[in-house]
Amino acid sequence: MALVADVAAGDEGDWACKLALLKEMASGMPALDAISFFDGTGSMSSALRACHLRTASYDILNDTTNVHNLQDIATEAGLQVALVNCARLRAGGLAWMAPPCSNWVWVSASKHRRSIAQPLGDDWCNSKTFHHNQIIRAVSIVARACSSWRVHWVIENPLSSCMFQFPELKAVILSSNAKEASMRLSTFGSESAKPVRLVGTAPWLPRLGYMAAVLPRQTPRRVLAWRDEAGRATGIPGPMEQSAAYPAQFSTTVAKLQADMVLSRNNKFLAITTLARRFLHCQHWAVQALLEFL
Ligand SMILES: C[S@@+](CC[C@H](N)C(=O)[O-])C[C@H]1O[C@@H](n2cnc3c(N)ncnc32)[C@H](O)[C@@H]1O
């Protein structure tokens, strides 16, 4: 099932068929409320579970077999596992995605040679750049499938990342009418400023941006990357990688927004079904009274 090739070739009929097949494959499995892709330390999946949302974690680090790459989204098998899990998500559920950013930001621009105008970088001669492009191709497919299944998705990356300009991803963002919000993770307790951009279809995204804007601004305790006098980009590798982990307050805020949305949707559904039942009961009572009268 060469999904990547099909989507790249724009084979719409086949794509619809494969989505139906994936739903069929997932039909015997328990439904999910959320998936945290590129889950790393598990901060996001733990926060979602703490809000009573049935959540799956997906990350290459979870892949203990190391044989079939079942949680390596850049492989065909890993992408299929990702898609089958998305097919388990209830409508209105959440696919949160935090793809690795090291190959998309200005600090490493001398290696990947990406820019806003040239987001693919030098992938024809650099295998690392090519690999990261494959990851984002897969992310675009996951986002596209989620939109088809009325599942919300959110992609997080640093504010300076060229990732959102990647052609396949840009196309999904435009066709899904995605919203966006940006904020500094230091507002939520991160050591460094960590300005991030969130793009996706979750209806609460603008509200999260507003919440971050009104929270007291924290002075970052650490600077992890800068340009020297000659204009060369420098970063501190170890702490930069550690800074990828979300502060607990950030994950908890996201999880609560998603949980509140699900709860209010369920409450609305309950109210509508109760009203409908009462209406049908009244109708039944009126018919009975009419029959007795006649
Ligand atoms: C930016 S970090 C996300 C960290 C996360 N936000 C946290 O709170 O810990 C990116 C994650 O992507 C995972 N990753 C990298 N390449 C991957 C791949 N091909 N498939 C699945 N996960 C991958 C890494 O293991 C890492 O945990």
PDBQT file of the ligand as one rigid body, heavy atoms in Angstrom, charges set to zero:
ROOT
HETATM    1  C1  LIG A 301      10.910  17.689  18.987  1.00  0.00    +0.000 C 
HETATM    2  S1  LIG A 301      10.930  16.127  19.763  1.00  0.00    +0.000 S 
HETATM    3  C2  LIG A 301       9.349  16.159  20.560  1.00  0.00    +0.000 C 
HETATM    4  C3  LIG A 301       9.487  16.158  22.054  1.00  0.00    +0.000 C 
HETATM    5  C4  LIG A 301       8.173  16.255  22.779  1.00  0.00    +0.000 C 
HETATM    6  N1  LIG A 301       7.495  17.478  22.437  1.00  0.00    +0.000 N 
HETATM    7  C5  LIG A 301       8.355  16.140  24.289  1.00  0.00    +0.000 C 
HETATM    8  O1  LIG A 301       7.604  16.815  25.027  1.00  0.00    +0.000 OA
HETATM    9  O2  LIG A 301       9.204  15.385  24.733  1.00  0.00    +0.000 OA
HETATM   10  C6  LIG A 301      10.713  15.080  18.383  1.00  0.00    +0.000 C 
HETATM   11  C7  LIG A 301      10.465  13.619  18.666  1.00  0.00    +0.000 C 
HETATM   12  O3  LIG A 301      10.314  12.967  17.411  1.00  0.00    +0.000 OA
HETATM   13  C8  LIG A 301      10.806  11.642  17.515  1.00  0.00    +0.000 C 
HETATM   14  N2  LIG A 301      11.117  11.181  16.151  1.00  0.00    +0.000 N 
HETATM   15  C9  LIG A 301      12.161  11.549  15.376  1.00  0.00    +0.000 A 
HETATM   16  N3  LIG A 301      12.106  10.932  14.183  1.00  0.00    +0.000 NA
HETATM   17  C10 LIG A 301      10.988  10.167  14.190  1.00  0.00    +0.000 A 
HETATM   18  C11 LIG A 301      10.391   9.285  13.245  1.00  0.00    +0.000 A 
HETATM   19  N4  LIG A 301      10.942   9.073  12.053  1.00  0.00    +0.000 N 
HETATM   20  N5  LIG A 301       9.228   8.683  13.574  1.00  0.00    +0.000 NA
HETATM   21  C12 LIG A 301       8.673   8.874  14.785  1.00  0.00    +0.000 A 
HETATM   22  N6  LIG A 301       9.200   9.685  15.734  1.00  0.00    +0.000 NA
HETATM   23  C13 LIG A 301      10.349  10.338  15.442  1.00  0.00    +0.000 A 
HETATM   24  C14 LIG A 301      12.019  11.779  18.428  1.00  0.00    +0.000 C 
HETATM   25  O4  LIG A 301      12.295  10.559  19.071  1.00  0.00    +0.000 OA
HETATM   26  C15 LIG A 301      11.586  12.894  19.395  1.00  0.00    +0.000 C 
HETATM   27  O5  LIG A 301      11.085  12.356  20.586  1.00  0.00    +0.000 OA
ENDROOT
TORSDOF 0
